[in-house]
Amino acid sequence: MTRDHFPTTHQTWLSERVGVANDEVVRHVMQRYFEPLRAYVKGSSLRNFGDSADLVNDFFAARLGDPTYLERWIDSGLPLRRWLVNGLLLHVRNRGIAEARRRARGDAGVGGPDPQAPVSSTEPDAMKALERAWAIGLVTEAHDRVRAGLLAENRETWWECFRLHVLHGLPYADACPMAGVSTANGANIVRAVSKRLAAMLAELLTREGVAEAEIDAELELIQRLVQK
């Protein structure tokens, strides 16, 4: 996946706002990672502890209200998605310990998840589910942004050509007339739109705090994940 180079000013979008514009950062993290973390819960032993949406929302409420939580992520050097999974695991384990203590004192309600159920370390299949949901979310946003940009430039036929050829698999001989572009120019149009998408994905990744040196590897990972 090829991309245009983005200046390093994009690289610090998230880290610059941590501790300064925490409300904006929290909204971004919740919007980006709610569904991926739900996918992790549903594919892991954490599902024994309750509803996936409830667990993720409870984790967000407990951790993202602490202004130092994401500052510690920056210091960790971990991808944000892995930092959040580690935090979710710890949060659910602590909830289980607290629930076990309440039951031991006899002041907990009857029913609910077993507080003694094991909370394992990161589970590979669940992590794959999280990363696929994360990748699909990024690609969807990149598509929406590129499409909006093309429409603003009165190049909706470019997007339509790309959509029909790449997303729906039609040959140029069919896609180009349907999109309203010349067949001879179809490959150039698709190449141009593909470059915009790769560049947009790179920009979105830098907003996530991904270092410039790691962008290409992340783009390759995204490509593999969404093609499954």
CORMODA-V554944 format. One record per run of one state. SS is the DSSP state (h for helix, s for strand, l for the rest). FROM is the first residue (numbers start at 1). LEN is the number of residues. Records with the same first field share a line. If there is no record, write none. Layout:
# CORMODA-V554944
SS: FROM-LEN ; FROM-LEN
This chain:
# CORMODA-V554944
l: 1-7 ; 18-4 ; 43-2 ; 50-2 ; 64-5 ; 77-3 ; 106-18 ; 153-3 ; 168-4 ; 180-3 ; 208-4 ; 228-1
h: 8-10 ; 22-21 ; 45-5 ; 52-12 ; 69-8 ; 80-26 ; 124-29 ; 156-12 ; 172-8 ; 183-25 ; 212-16
